[in-house]
Amino acid sequence: MVLLEQRFPDRGLPDVTSAVRAAMASSGFAESLTPGASVAIGAGSRGITNIGPIVIEVVRYWLERGFRPFVFPAMGSHGAATAAGQADVLAHYGITEATLGCPVQSSLEVLSLGQTAEGFDVWAGCDAWAADAVMLVNRIKWHTSFSGALESGLTKMMAIGLGKMEGARTAHAASRRYGMEAVIRSVGAKVLGTGKMLGGLAILEDAHHKTALVEAVAASRLMEREEELLALGKSWMARLPLDEIDVLIVDEIGKNISGTGMDAKVINRGPAAESGPKSQRISCIYARRLSAETYGSAMGVGMADVIHSRLKAEMNVQAGLVNAMTTGTLAQVRVPVDFPSDRECLEIAARTAGYNRIADARIVWVRNTLELSRVLVSANTGLPGEAWEARFDSAGNLVSPLLVG
């Protein structure tokens, strides 16, 4: 095999903390409130680079101006749909009372905000809605399950994350009839119409998963600006190095990597396959393990063809089932065939792709679908790179150079 460095532009900010400080200072958010007011800051569960330092700096903005901020999980059914589980997700990212200097309030209790003009029920967490004002912190990114001018970001967090489990369940159910973009636009407009929302801090990442842009967006132009930011983010999207792949090896899958464990628009499978590269074909996907940050949820495992038995053992079936039932995508947690060694899994994968020998298959090996700048490819692809010899140990397993560091 060869170790291939894909040369995507590096757009990483040199000083993320300073960028957040500047964005918040120019936001004007504090000017609409009386000092001493309480401000709820919603943070999600995605694997956003620098999310801890970013939220800490947002909290500092409010504390320095004499307000009473607190952070709440705005993550729908994630964290196994429990208050403690969602607080644990934030803690893993370094978002705790000790690091913030303000409370973290986690609850699944919700209240109704009524219905939209289209008849969609709207929910908000009691924790957030008890505050004088609410702002959200989230990454603007393409969604793995649908395509539109608005996908994953601040509007979707208002429609789903803000409403906890009930909001997630309601929105996903309605989306199966009306489409997710229509639902989040309608619900988001209703939430914005309450006057409770200040806006949000939008984050964009480049193809290297680096923080490339942070921008405070006022509620008055939130959807309009989010559309523009999403288009920009999509233009930075990383891709696999080949269109024709016999076997794709994925070291780790998880909800911190993608809402569907593996980004469906990268692998061109699953609920967003119609939105992926039209020329791309992957005959067989082999997934080796779950990421530690997915807390046992194996959403997306159903898009793989073969998995290592280790991954199956790491699964928290209930956590994945909660996510799948909430989104209505039960196929995402169907468990593929599994074998106890990489060698056995790859032999099956190669035969599935039409080859009797692993060495004959065109293989691409990635750490996960979020980190694509450094990948392994089989030498028979003809792509240039540093030679690397794959070796099996006595148990028939490989040591991945992509999981180092």
N, C-alpha and C positions, 0 to 999 in steps of 0.2 A: 504494500500500500504506500501511498505518499501522503504527507501532511501538507494540506493546501491552505494557504492564507488568502482568503477572499478580500480584495482591497476595496472595501466600502469606505466612503468618506468619513473621516473622524470629525464629528460635530460636537463633541463633548465640551461642556462649559468648563473653563479653567478653575472657577470658584463657584460652586453651586450655592453655598450658603450666602455669599454676597449677592448673587443673582436673585435669590428668593427675597432677601432683605430689600433690594431695590424694587422688585416687583410689588411687594406689599406696601412699601413706602409710597409708591405712586398710585396705589389702587383707589385711594379715597374712601375705603370701606369704613374707617373709623369716624369719618366726618359726619356720617348720617346717624350716629348713635351718641347717646349721652355717656360720658365716662362713668364707669361703674356697672354698665350694662353687661349682661351675660351673653357670651357668644359660643355657640356650638360649632365645632369644627369636625366635619365628617372625613374619615379616612377609610380606605378600602383594604382589600385583602390580596390584590394582585402583587406580583413580585416586581414592584417598581424600584428601580435603582435610586438610592439615596432617600427613600421615603421617610426614614427616621429623621435625618437631619433637616429635611424639608419641612416636615410637620413641626419639629422643634422650633424652627425659625419663624414659622407662621404663628405659633403660640407666643413667641417672644414679642412679636409685633404688637399683639393685643395687651400683653402684660405691661410692656413699657409705656403704653398709653392709658393705663389705669382701668382696663376692662377685666372682666372675670371670664376667661376662656375655659372651656373643657373640650376634650376630644371624645368622640363617640364612633363606634364601628358602623360604617355605612356599607354593608356587604351582603345584604339579602340573606341567602341561606348558607353562606360560607361559614367556616369554623364549626362544621357539623350542626349548624342552626341552633347553637346554644349561646347564651350570654357569656359564659365562661370561656367557651371555645373561641369566640370572636375576640375577646380580650386577650387570649393567649396568642392569637395571630398577630395582633398589634404589638404585643410584648416581644414577639420574635423579631419584629422589625425595629426594635429599640424604642417603641412608643409606649412609655410607661409614665406613671405619675412622677417617679423619681427623675426621669430624663427630661420631662416636659416642664415640671414645676407647676403643673395644674392637674386637676382630676381627669381620669379616664372613666367615663360612664358607659357601661355596657348593659343593655337590656333589649329584650325582644318585644316589649310592650308597645303597641301602636294605637294610634287614634285615626279616625276617618276624617279626611278632608273633603268628603263628598264625592261627586262624580264629575267627570269631564263632559263637555258638550257631546262627545261621541258615546257616552255611557260607560266609560271605564272607571272603576272604583280607584280612589287615590288614598294612600296610607302614608303616615309619617310616624317615625319613632317618637314615643312620648319623651324620651330623654332629650332629643334635639328640639322638639317643639315647645318644651318648657322654657327654653332660652329666649332672650329678647331678639336674637338674630342668629342666622345659620349661614355658614359658608362651607364649601366642599374643597377637598384636595384630591385630584385624580389625574391620571395619565389619559391623554387623548390618543386613541389607537384604533386601528381597524378591529372589528369584532370577528370572532371565529365562526359565528353561526348565522350571520346575515350581512348584507351589504346595503349601504345607503349613504346619504350625505351626512347623517349623524349615526355614529355607531357606538363604540365604547368610550365613555368620557363623563363629563359633568352632567349632561342631560340624563344619560342612562342611570347615573348614580342617584339623581333626584327621583327618577321613576321607580327604581328597584332597590338600590342600597339603602336609601333613606327610609323606605317603608319596611325594612327588615324582612323576615320570612313571609309575612302576609303580602307585602308589596311585591316581592319576587314572585310568589305563587300567582298572584292576580295578574301581573303584567305578562308573565310567560304564558298563562292560559289564554289571555286575550290575543297575544301575538300569534298564536297558532291559527287564529281566524283572520286577523287584520294585518299581520306583519309587525315585527318588532319596532321598526322605525316609526311607524304610525302611532304605536302605543306610547313609546317614550316621548315623542313630540307632544302628544295630547296630554299625558300625565305631567310632563315637565312644564308645560304651559300653565297647567292648573296650579302646580306648586309655586311657580314664579308669580302667579297672580295673587297669591296670599300676601305678598309684600314682606314675608319673613326672610326670604333669601337675599343675602348680600351679593352673592356670586360665587366665584371659586378661583382657585389657583390651578391653572392648566399646566400640565407637564408633557413635553414631547421628548422622546428618546430616539437616538439615531440607530443605525444598523448594528452598532456594537453594543447596544443596550446601555448607552451612556446618556446621562441627562443632557439634552441639547438645547432645551428652551424651557423657561418657566415664565408664565404670564398671568397676571391677575385679570380676571374677566368679570366685569360688572353684570349683575342680573339683567339689566336693561338690554344688553346685546349678547347674552350668553349663547344662545343657539346660533345666531349669525356668525359670531367669531369662532365658535367650536367647529362649524362646517369648514371654515378656512383653515383652521389648525389641523383638522383631520386630513384634508387634502394634502397639506404639506407633509404630515407624518407618513401618509401612504407613499409619497414619492421617495421617502428614505428607506422603505422596507427592504430587508435582506431577503435573498432568495437562495435556494439550493443551487449547487454549481452545475447540475445536469438536468435536462428535461426527461431523459430516458434512464430510469434507475431500476435495476432488477431487485436489489435489496437495500432498504434504508434501515440502518441500525440507529436506534435512538437510546442513548445511555439512560436518560431519565425523563419521565413525564410527570406532570403535576399541575394543580390549579394555580400555583404561584407562577408557572411558566405561561399558561394559557387557560382560559376558562374551560377549554375542552382538552386539557392535559397536553395535547400537541396542537399547535396552531393549524387549524384546518385549511387556512389559506396558504400556508407554507407547504403542507404535504398534499394539498389538493384532494382532500378526502372529507367525508363526514358532512355536517350540516351546511358548510360553506363551500363545498367542492365546486359549485358553479361559478364561484368568484375567483378561484385560483387561476394560475397560469394555464391557458387553454391547451398548450402543447405538452404539459407535464404528465408523465405516466410513471407511477411507482408500482411495481408488481407485488412486492411484499414488504411489509413493515414489521420489524422486530424491535420490541421494547424491552429493555433490560432491567429497569428498576423504577421505583417511585422516588421523587425528590423528598427530602426530609420535610420541606416546608409545605407539602400538600396535606400533611396530617392524616395520611392514610386514604384520602379521597382519590380514587382511581378514575375519575371522570376522563373520558377519552380513550380508556383502555380498549374499548370496542372498535376503535379505528385501527388497532394493530391486528396483524394476522397471527403472530406468534409472540409469546412472552416468556421470559425466564421465570422459573418457579419461585425465585426469590421475590419477584415483583408481586406475584400472587399472594405470597406469605405476608407481604408488607401492607396489603390492602385492608382498610377498615371498610367493610362492605356497607355498613350503615351510613357512614359519611358520604360515600359515593352515591348511594341510593337516594339520600336526601337531596343531593344536588340534581340527580337525574330526574327525580319525580317533580322537583320544583320547576325545572326547565322543560319537562315533558319530552326529554330525549333519552329514553330508557336504553336505546341501542348503545349509548355511550359507555355504559357500564357492563355490557355483555363481555364475559371473560373468554379470551381466545385460548387455543391450546397452549400448554406450557410444558417445558422440559427443564431438567435440573442443571443444564450446562449450556454455555454459549455454543459449544461445538454442535450439540444436538439441535439447538434452535436454528443455527445457521444452515445446517444440512437440510432441515425441513424447509427453511426459507428459500434456499437455492433451488430445491426441487419444485417448490411452488412457483418459482419464477421460470422454470423450464430448463434447469441445469442439473447435471448429475454431480458436478463438483463445485464446491464453494469458490474455488479459484477462478472459475470461468465466468462467474456472475459479475455484473457491473455494480459495485457496492459503494454507497456513500454512508459515512458514519459520522453522526453529530452528537454533541453532548445533549442538546435539547433543541427545540424549534425556535428558541429565542436567541441562542448564541450560535451564529452561523458564519462568523468571520474566520474561524479556525476549524476545519473539518478534515476528516480522512477520506480518501477515495482510493479505490483499487487501481493498481498500476495499469490495468487494461483499459481504463478510460482515456489514457493518453494525456491527462492533465498534469501540468508540471508541479513539482513540490519536493519537499524533503523526504527521502526514502525512509520508510518505517516498516519493520517486519512484524506482522501480527503473530504472536505465539500463544499457544494454549498451555495452561499448566496441567498438572496431573489430574485435576478434576474436570478438565475440559473447558476451563473458563479463561477469559482474556482480561488483561489489565488495560484499562482505557487511558491513553495519555491526555484525553480531553477532560477527564475528571480531576486532574492534578491542578492544584492552585485555585 
